[in-house]
Amino acid sequence: MSSVSETPTRAPGSVAALRARFRDGKQALITHFREGRATTTAANQLLRALARHVDATLAALWDHAGMPAGAALVAVGGYGRGELFPHSDVDVLVLLQRGQEADAVKASIEGFITACWDIGLEIGSSVRTVDECLEEAARDVTVQTALLESRLVCGARRVFTAFRDASLQAMDARAFLRAKTLEMQQRHVKYEGTPYALEPNCKESPGGLRDLQVVIWVARAAGLGRTWSELAAKGLVTPFEVSQLNKHEGTLRLIRARLHVVAGRREDRLVFDLQTAVADSFGYKPTKGQRSSEVLMHRYYWAAKAVTQLNQILMMNIEERIMGSEAAPSRPITARFLERAGMLEVASDDLYLQNPHAILETFLVFAQTPGIQGLSSRTLRALYNARNVMDSGFRRDPINRELFMEILRQPKGLTHAFRLMNQTSVLGRYLWVFRRIVGRMQHDLFHVYTVDQHILMVLRNVRRFFIPEHAHEYPFCSQLASQWDRPDLLYVAALFHDVAKGRGGDHSDLGAAEVRRFCRDHGLSKDDTQLAEFLVKHHLTMSRMAQKEDLSDADVIGNFARLVGSERRLTALYLLTVADIRGTSPKVWNAWKGKLLEDLYRLTLRALGGSRPNLDAEIEARKQEARQNLALHSALPGTEEPLWKTLEISYFARHDAADIAWHARSLWRHIESATPVVRARSSPVGDGLQVLVYAPDRADLFARICGYFDSAGFSILDAKIHTTRSGYALDTFQVVAPRLGADGPGAYRDLISLVENQAAQALASTGPLPEPSRGRVSRRVRSFPVVPRVSLHPDERAQRWLLTVSASDRSGLLYAVARVLERNRINLQLAKVTTLGERVEDTFLVDGPALQQPKAQLRIEGELLDAVAAAP
């Protein structure tokens, strides 16, 4: 933005009159923008109009303060570009001529700055001479950047011109490039290194406005231009790229301006609390498959993705231009591709236009060539400008289909190749179905990535199972993968498992149809196609079975074994399921879920091996293993008998040998204890505690247990409930304390004695149950709440009832459910507690006379819905 050529029109009158004029003028501009159409043109007009309005106000205040003739008022930073967002700071520099002391004009300067704040102008001000500006800029690249975008508002033009000329003369373009590149890298790390953050900062995040500003700053420092058109004139940007830059920069400006207006303050983060309101200001409406906020975020992510690409291309081009003769030498890889400084480069700029097959060949060569770290700016630009080549004919081309499958079959470099294909938009243009989910956010409190990023994360997770260097991460998965002959089929399933998200309908069924079509088009055999289709259709089934069903029930295992049908399908589904859960959110996976999945795999594998398992023989083997465990702990022979005589066969079916032995060691002296017995140990599966509760059974026992864990800050991951023949409750809980974070097992060991004493005291209480806490919920839950759902229906044998509760997670939730069960005299036999990010889906096996009465059942369901409703 060039400097103003004349002093803006002065607004006459007192400071009070200026305050009213400024406030009313600004509000009128914002109101006009808010009530008008949400277009990039409207946003650009608003930014320029606000800057002009502030120019006029500052000029009037400058005169009012009686500033000396030798001083100048200079706009710097974003305001210096002649653009001002509704609630952004106004950064100004009071520039003094050489020899003019700040103390001599102190009163005038203080009066000016005070007047600015008095009328509601939130300015960031500094007072310096030309020499002081140069000294400060030499020490701080942030100051140097702000001064680079300086613009005269009013005052001594001669002083401003001297300052601008001196600044440009002192500029070291190479040093500035290096500093801004490092600064940009640091900023990207601070903002998660991705444009797909859940609550992105539309100014500072990767792909935000700052990435475009960095390009202009570096170009200006090198004298290469101040605008995209000027960069194009110097051969740094193509006309197509200029149009794309203007388009996506306009989108980001529009979103940021609307965000400021909706928030009523300076807010550059698209936080959950504001996403829906901003979407509504655009006029977006929810559809069957998407919230209005998801429509907004989809638009934002597409713009941010394009800005990320363009930033990378332009920064590399500018670096080559600034460094000049220091460009690295190249070496040929194939006739079409070179290696330059560790980057893959096309041999000619029009390669993809002349030979479209080379587009996919790029990523095959990338995966096959050791030492290649990425794509050069020349390659990135060629891909960006060849997107129109990737049409329906390109997708149907047999050679391209073979190249794509060849990439999937590469033993190395697969994950990086597919990430690059997505970053460069090649993946979405080759797999048109994939294009529809690029940048699609899922506000389901479970996934923390956009659908495309989640899919690539799952692909990465599957790939790591086949890499020996990562075998320590999931040893059992790596063991199974080492015996698997067709990794590419798992990669295909990973690519398609969520590809139909956001369409409405069951995405598993829709995805199965898509993967069937892909396999047919790419020449896969009938058996391979059926396997891929099965995996996509049932990619959620194994997780649901492991976390919601009673795995000690032979019918449950038998039904799942019949669904799977073979060990090959079971193994493939297990690997995909682990990779899928791991790819949703860092909070979702834990060792306990891993154990449930592995238990389901092993039980199903056994069922696939032949006839129905002999339950008596299985339990006898489990008892024998438990006796051996007791002997290893120096227990006397027969230690287990007093407890085991009181236990039903269902107890031994639901507990493994190690737990059975631990229970016997802990309780053999307390079989007839009149007071509750509580024992705890570090969980044998991951972090947390395993807590054993043994007490005379009573109606409110489970509720009191949940109440204690809630008050102590523990979350229950799993509960196994059993009542002995002698009327004692023998319950085992897996619990974690989120407040301990990454402190590790040592922190839990320190809590064992405390839990044992406090829990025993709490369970001995006979007073009324305390009211459950209305635990606080996260901002994300408040913005995108889960509609509470309660399902109550008989199990397959019509002897017990399955209660399923789905709601937003919060502290005290399970206790609130337990209180309802206790109040209605409902007996709990099994609890499967599943936390999916910030959503819970808990399943309980219950019975009780009230459940046989339809009216009572409806009342209970209503009470449960009230109990699990999120706190306000």
N, C-alpha and C positions, 0 to 999 in steps of 0.2 A: 504494500500500500504506500503510495507516494505521499509526501508531506502536503499539507493544505497550502494553497497558494495565496490565501488571504485570511485575515482574521475573521472568525465567525461573528455573526451579528450579536451585539451585546444585549442582554436582557436588562432593562432598566429597573430601578427600585431598590428597596432595602433587602436585607438578608431574609426577612420574613416573607416578603413578596417573592423572592427567588425560591424559597423553600416551597411555597405553594405552586409556583410555576413548574418547578422541577418535578415535584410529586405528581401533580395532575398530568403533566406531559408524559411522564414515564408510564403512569397507569393507563393513560389513553392508548399508548402504543401497545402495551401488553394486552389490554382488553381487546383491541382490534385483532391482534394475533390469535388470542385464545378463541375468539368467536368466529374467526375466519377458517378457511380450508387449511388442512395440515399439509402444506406443500413446501418443498425446499425453497422455492422462490419467496414465499411468505417469510420463511425463517431468515433467509439472507437479507431481505428488506428490513426485518426487525432488528437484526444485529447492527446493520449500518445506521438505521434511524436512531437507535439507542446511543450509539457512539456520537452521532452528530448532536443529539440532545445534550449529552454530557459535555461535549466540546463547548457548546454555547453557554452552558451553565458555568463551567470552569472559567471561561473567558470573562464572564461578568463578575465572578467572584475575584478574579485576578485584578480587575480594575478596581473593584470595591476595596480590596486590601491595600491598594496603593503600592504595588510591587515596583521596584526600581527599574529603570529603563534598560539596564544592562543584563537583566535576567530573562530567562525563557522558561516556559512551561512545556514540558515534553511528555507525550504519551509513550509508554513503554509496555512491553509484554503484549498480551492479547489486545488490550485497548490500543496499543500502538499500531496494530494491524487495521485499525478502523472498524473493528467488530467488537460488540459487547453483548454478552449473554445477559438475560434479565436480572440475574442476581450475582453476577461475577464482580470481583473486586476491580476497582479502577486504579491501575498502577500509573503513577506519574513521577517525573523527575523535575525538581526545580533546579535548573541549570544556571550556574553563575559564571560570569566571565572571569578570565584570569585576573588575579589580584583583588577580586571582590570577596571580602570576608563574609562568611555567613553571619557572624555576630553583628555586623553592621546593619544587616537587614532582618535580624532575628524577629523583631516585633511584627514586621510585615508578613514574614513567612508564617509565624505562629497564628496571626490573625487569619491568613488565607486558609491554613489547614483546619483551624477551628471552625471557620465558616462552612467549609466543605462537610464536616461531620454534622454541623448544626442543621443543615438542610437535608440530611439523609444520604449524602454521598460517602460510601465506604471506600475511602481511598487508601492505597498503600503508597506512601510518599518517601522520597529521599531527597537530600539537598547536597549537591556536589558541584565543584568546578569541573572544567573539561579535564584537567590533569588528574583530579581525584577519580573521575570516572574511568580513565584509562588505567590507573593503578589498581582500582578495585576489580576491573574486568580481567586484568592480568592474573589476579589471584583466584577469581571465582568464575567458572564457566557459566554459572546460572546468571550472574550479572551481565556477563558478556553477551549472553543470548538475549536477555531482556533489552539491552541497549541496541542490539542488532535490529530490532523491530521498532526503533524510535520514530516518532512523528511529532512535528511541531504543532502545538495547540494554539499558543499565543505567546507574545513577548518578542524578544530580540532574535530575529531570524539570523543575523550575522553570527551570534554566539552558537546557535544550533548548527549552522552550516560548518563552522569550525570544528564543532564536536563530532559531527557525522564524518567529515573528511578524516579527522584524526583517528577515529574508531576504525574506519575501513583500512587505513594505512597500517594500523597496528595489528590487524587481523592476520593470524597464521592459520591458513585454511587447513593444513594437514593436522596441526595440533587440535584445532577445533573439531575436525572430523573424528579424530580418535577419541576425544573427550565426550562428544555427543553419542558416539556409538557405544562406548562403555556405559554411559549414563542410561541409554535406552535399554541395554541389556539388563542393567540392574533394576530398572523400572519394570521390565517384563517379569523378572523373577519375583518382585514384590507383589505383582498382580497375577500370580499363579502360572505365568508363562503361557497362557492360552487366551484366545479371544472368546472362548466359550464358558467363561466363569458364570456361575449361577446369578450373581449380582455384579455384573461388570461395571467398571467405571468407564463411561463412554468418552471420557477425555484421556485418562491415563492408561487404561488396560491395553494389552496388545491388540492392535486393530482399531484403537481409538483415535480421536482427533490428534493427539500428541504425536502419533507415528507419522502423520502427514506433515505436521509442523516441523518435525525434525528434518525431513527431506528438504523443505524450503529453507530452513535455517542454514543447513550445510551448503546448499546450492548458493545462497546469498553470500555466505562467507567466502566462497570460492569465485564469486563474480559470475556465476553461471545463470543467474536469473532470479526473479522474485515471484513469479507466477508459473502455473503449469504451462501456459502458452509460451512464456519466455524459455522455459526448459525445453519445450518442443522445438523452438527455433534453434536451440543449440544442439539438437539431435539426441537429447537425453530421454525424451519421451515421445512415443508415437501418437499420432492423432487419436487413435482408438483408445490408448491409455489415458489421454487427456479427458476424453468424454467419460471414461470410467471413474477417473479421479474426481471429476466434478460431480458426478452422480452420487458416489458413495460418501464423499465429503459432505454433500448436501443432506444426505440421509442422516448422517451422524449429527450434523448441526441441528437439524430439525428435531431429532429425538432429544438432544441435550436441551434445546430451548423449551420444548414442551415439558421436559422434566423439571426445569427451573420454575416454570409457570405453575405446574400442578403442585409442586412442593411448597411454593411460596417462599423459597429460600435458595441459597446456593447449594445444590445437591447434584453431583455428577454421577452418582451411583444409581443404577437401576435396581434399587432394593425391592424385595418382595412387596413391602408395604405400598409401593408406588407403581409397580408394574401394571396392575389392572387399571388404576386411575389414568396413567399415561396412555394405555391402550384405548381406554374409553374416549380420551381427548382426541384421538385419531379417528374415532368413529368405528373402531373395530368391534365386531360382534362375535360372541362365542358361537361355535358350530358344534355339531355332534361329536366331532373328533378333537376339537381344540378349544381351550379357553381363549378369551380375547388377549390376555397377557402373553399366551404362547404365540399368537399371530404377531404381536409386536416384537417379541424376542427373536422370532424366526427372521424377521426383517432386519433386526439389528445384527444378528450373527452373520447373515449373508453379507452385509456391508462390511463388518469387521473382518471377515475372512478375506474379502477382496482387498481391503486396505492392507492387511498383513502381507498378501502376495505382492502388491504394488510397492509397498515400503521396501521389501526385500530386493525387488528388481532395481528400484531407483537408487537405493543406498549402495548397492554393489556397482552400479553404473557410475555413480558420482565418485565412488572411491577409485575406480579405475581411471577416471578422467583426472582426478586430483593427483594421483600417484604417477601418472604419465608413464614414463619409460620403465618404471619399476614393476610393470606387469610380469607375472610369472610365466616361464616358458611352458609349452604344452607338449604332450606326447600322444600319439595316436593310439586308440584302443581298437576301433574298427574303422571301416571306411567312412562311417557316418558320425563317429563320436571321438572326442579327445578328452584327455585329462589335463586340467590346469589347476595347479595349487590345491589338489585334492578334490576338485569339483568336476562333475561331468558336464562337458560342453559339446554342443552341436558343431559339426564341421562347417555348416553354412546356415545363415539366418533363415533361409526359406526351405529348410529341410522338410519340415512337417507339411508345408503346403505342396511341395513337390512329391513327397512320399509319406502319406498319412500313416502307413504301417509303422513308421519310425517312432510314432508317438508312444505306443505301448512298448516298443523295443527299447525306448529310453529306460524304462523301469526294470526291464529284464537285464539290460547291461549294467544298470546300477546295482542290482542284487548280485550279479555274477562277478563284478570287478572288485577285488580287495582294495582297500585304501580309499575308496571314494566316499567322501563325507556328505555330499549333497549335490545340488544342481547349480551351475553357474548362472549369473545374471542373464547371459545370452540365451541359455537354455530355458530359463524361467520365462523370459520375454517371448521366446519363440512359442512356447506352450500357451502362454496367455493369449497370444494373438492368433493361435490356430484353433481356438475353441469352436469356431463355426465349421471347421472341417469334420468335427466329431458329430456327425449326423446319424440318421437311421441307417444309411448305407454303411457307414463306418462300423456301427454296432453289429450289423449282419455279416460283415466281411469274414469269411472262413479263416483267413490268415490272422486277423485280429483276435478271433475267438481262440485260436490255437496259442497265440502269444499270451493271452490272458491266463489260460490254463497253465502255460509254461511258467509264468510268474508264480502262480500258486504252488507249483511243484518244486520251487527252488529250496535247497537245503539251508541257505543262509540269506539274510537280508530281506526276508519277506515283510516283517513288520514295518521296517523303515520305508520299503518300497510302497506299501499301501498307504502309509501316512503321507508320503510325498504325492501319491496319486490323488489323495483327497485334498491336500493343500492346494494343488494346482488345478483342481476341478476336473481332472481326467477321469477319476473313478466315477463321479456322478454323471459324466457325459457318456461313459461307456456302459455303465449299469444305470439305465435311466430310472429304474425303480429306486436306486440308492439316492439319486439326486433329490427325490421328494423328502427325504428325511435329513438332509444336510442342514444343520443349524436348527433342527426341531427340538425344542425344549420339552421336557416331561415334568410338569409340576405335580408329581405324585408322591412327594416326600420320600421317595425311595431311590430314584436315579439322581445322580448329581452331575451327569454329563448329558450333552445333547445326544440324540439317538445315534448320529453318525460317529461321534467320539466314543460312545459306549460300545458300538459294534467293533470299532478298531481296537478298543481296549480288550474286548473278549477275544478277538483274533490274536492279539499279542499274548494273552494268557494261555490260549491253546498252544500257540507256537512255543512258548517257554517250556511246556511239558516235554517237548521233543529235543530240548537243548541240554546236554549233560551238565553244563556249567550252572544250570538252575535247578538241578535235581534236589538240592537241599531244601528248596522252598516247599514243595509238595511231593515228598518221596513216593507216596503211593500212586499219585497221578503219573509221575515220571516213570515208575515201574510199569504201569499199564501202557503208557505211550511207547515205551521201548519195544513192546511186542505188537504194536499196531502198524499195519502195513501201508495204510493210505492216509497220511496226514492231510492231503489236499481235500478229502471229503469232509473232514472236520472243519477245515478252513472255510469251505463253501457253506456249511451249516452255520458257522459263526457269522459270516457275512450276511446271511439271510434271516437269522432267527428273529430279529426285530425290525426287519426292513418294511413291514406293513404297518408300523405304528402311526397313529394319527388319522387313519382313514375312517374310523368307525368300524364296528364289528370286531370279530375275534382276530387279532393280528397274527395269532399262531396259524389259524386256518388259511388266512390270506397269504401269509408268508410261505406256507407249504405249497400253495399253488404257484407262487413266484419261483421258488427254488426248483420245482418240477419243470417249469418252462426253461429255466436257465440250464438245467442238466440236459434236457432234450436238445437245446440249441448248441450246446458245447460238446455233444457227442459222448456223454457218459452212458455207461451201460444201464440196463434195467435195474439190476441189483443195486448199483451205486446210487441211482436216482431214488429208489425206494428208501434207501438208508438216509440220504440227505433229507428227503421229504418227512420221514418219521422223526428225525431229530428236530427239525424246525417246528413241526406240528406239536411235539410233546416236550419242548425245551423247558417248560415250566412244571411238568408233571412230577419229576423226581424230587424237585425241591419241595413241592407241596406235600408229597407223600411223606418225606422224611421229617418235615416240620409240623405236620398236622395229624398224621395217622399214628395209631398204636402199632409200633413195629414188632411188638411181642405177639400180635394176633396173626396166626398162620393164614387166615383168610385174606388179610390185607396184603401179605407178602405174595400169596398165591395169585391174587388178582393182578398185582403189578407184574409178576413174572409172566403171566399170560399176555399182558399188554406188550411187554418188551419182546418176548418170543425167543430171543437167542442171546448168548453171551456176547456176541459181537455188538449187537445193538445196545445191550446194557452198558458195556464198556464205553462205547461212543457217547451215549447219553450222560453217563457219569462225568466224563471229561468235559463235555460241553456245559453241564450244569455247574460244576465247580468254577469253570472259567467265567460263566455268565454272572454268578453271584459275586465273584471277586471283581467283576467289571462294572458293578452298579454304583458302589460307593465304598470308600475306605471304612465306613462305620458298619456296614451290613455284615461282612464276613467275620466270623469268629471261629475258634477251634471247636466249640460245641456244635455248631452247624456242620463243620467238617466231619465230626465224629458221627453225627446222625446220618449224613449222606454215605459215609463209608460203611456204617452198619447196614443201611438199606442195600447197598451194593452187595455186600457179602451174604446177607440173608437171601437176596434174590438170586444170586449166583448159585447158592446151595439149592434153592427151589428149582432152578432151571436144570439141575443135574439129575433129576429123577423124580421119584415119588414124593408124596407129602412127608415132611420130616417127622420122625418118631419123637414126639414131645417128651415122653418119659425118659428115653435114652439121652436126649439133649439136656434135660434138667439133671439127670444123674451125673453126666459128664461135668456140668457146671458146678455141682456140689463137690465133686472130687477135686476139681481145680481150686475151689475155695478152701478145701481142707489143706491142700498143699500150701496155699498162700498163708493160712493160719500157722502152719508148722514153720514156715520161713520167719514168722514173727514171734517164734518161741511160745506159741500158745499150746496148752496141754491138750492131749487128745480128748475129744468130747466137749471141748469148749463151746462148740456150735449148737449142741443138742438142745439146751434149754430154750433157745430162741427158735430154732428151726421147727420144734414141735408145735409152735403156735402159728406157723405160717402156712398160707394156702399155696397151691401150685402156681397161681398167677404171680405171686411175689418172685419166685425163682425164674419165671419166664420173662419178667420185666427188668431184672437186674443182672448185671454181668458178675462174673466170679469175684473180681476184685472188690466190688461194692458189697457183695454178700459176705465176704470175709471181714471187711471193715465193720460192717454192722454187727457181726457176731463178736468181734473183739471188743467193740465199744459197749455192748449191751448185756453181755452174759451175766453180769452181776446185778442188773437192774430190770430183770424181766417183769417183776411185780412192783416196780417203783410207783409210789403214790404221787410223786412230783415229776414234772417234765424233765427229761434228759436231753441235753443238746450237745452234740459233738460236731466239730468243724475241722476241716483240713484243707490245705491248698488243693485246688481242683486238679485232678489228674489229666484234665483236658484243657489246656490253655490257662489264661489268667482267671482269677476269681477264687471263690471258695465253694467247697461242697459241704453242705450242712445237713446233718442228720437230726431229726426231731422224733423223739419217742415219748409218748404221753398217753394217759388215759383219754380215750376218744370222747369228744363232746362236740356239740353242734357248731360252736363258734371257734373251734381250734384253728382251722385253715385261715379264717379271717384274722385271728390274732397273730398268726405267723406272718401273714402278708403285711399286717399293720406294723409289726416290728421292723421287718425289712424296709418298709417305706420310710419309717421314722429314722432309721439308721442310715438311709441314703443308698441302699442296695437295690439293684434291679434283678428280678428273677428271670433267668434264662430258661429253666426247665424245672418241673416239679413231678415227682413220682409219688403217688399217694397209695398207701396200703393200710388196711385194717386187719389186725391179727385175730385169731380165733378167740383170744382172751379179751378182746375189746380195747386193744391199744392201737393208736395211730402210729405207723412207722413211715415217716415221710422223708424224702431226700430232695434237696433243692440245690440247683446250680445258680450261684449269685455272683454278680460283679458290682463293683462300686465305681461308677463313671468318674467320680471326683478324683480317684487315684491316678487317672490318666495313664501315662506310660511308666509309672513307678515300678511296675513289674511284680513278680511273685513275692519278693521280699516284703513289700508293703502289706500284702494279704496275710503273710505268716504272722506279722505283728498284731493282726486283728483277731486271730483265732480265739485266744482266751477271752477277749472282750465280747465277742459275739456269743460264745458259749454261756457266759454269765448273764449278759443282758437279755438274751433271748429266753433263757430259762425263767428269769424273773418276770418277763412280759407275759409268758404263757401261763404262769402260775396265777396271774391276776384273775379275779372273778367279777370285777366291776363291769359296767356297760362298755361296749366297744366305743373308742373315741371316733369322732367324726373324721372321715377321710379328708386329707388336705386337697384343696383345689389347686393342684400343682401348676406352676407357670408353664406356659408353652412357648416354643420358640417363635421368632418373627415369621419364619417360613410357615409354620403351622397356622399362625393367625391369618396369614395372607392367603394360604391355599389349604384350608381345613379339609379333612377327610369327613365325609358324611358318615356318622356312626351307623353301624349296621349290626344287628343281632339276628342270628339264625338258630332255631331250636327245633330239632327233628329227631325221630327215633333212629338208632343205628340199624345195621343190616339185619340183626337178629330181633329187633323190636323189644329188647330187654332193657336197654339203657338209652340215654339221650345224648346227642352230640350238640353242644352249645358252641357256636362260633361268634366271636366278637371282633369287629374291625373298627378301629378308631384312630385318631391322632394320638401319638404317644405323649404321655406326661407322667410325672411322679404321682403315685397314689392310685393309678388306674386299676391295677390288679386288686388292690385292697378294696376299692369301691365295688368291684364285681363280687369279691368274696363276701362282703357285707350283705349284698342282695341275696346271694345263695344261702347264707346263714339265716337271714330273716325269714326265708321261705322254706326252711328245713330241707334244703336240697343237699344231697350227699355228693361229694366230689370224689371221683375214683382215679382220674388222670387229668393232668394239665399239660398242654403243649403251648409254651409261650414263645411267640415269634415276633421279633422286632425287625422291621424292614425300614431302615433309615429312621424316619420320624413318624412311621406308621406301625401300628401293632395289629397282628392278626392272631388271636389266641383261640385255642380249641380246648374244650373241657368235655370229659366224659362224666355224666352226672346221672343220678336217679333220685326219685322222691315221689311221694303220693300226689303232690300238687301238680306234677307234670301230666298226670292222667286226666286232669280237668281242663277243658278248653278255655274257660273263662280265666282260671288261675294262670294258665300258661300265657295268655295275652297280657295279663297284669304283670307277670314276672318279666316278660320281654320289654314292656314299657318302663319298668323300674330299671332294667339294665341299660336301656337307651339313655335314660336320665343320668345314670351313674357314670357312663363313659363319655358324656358330652364334654367337649373341650372347655376349659376354664375361660372366662371372658378376658 
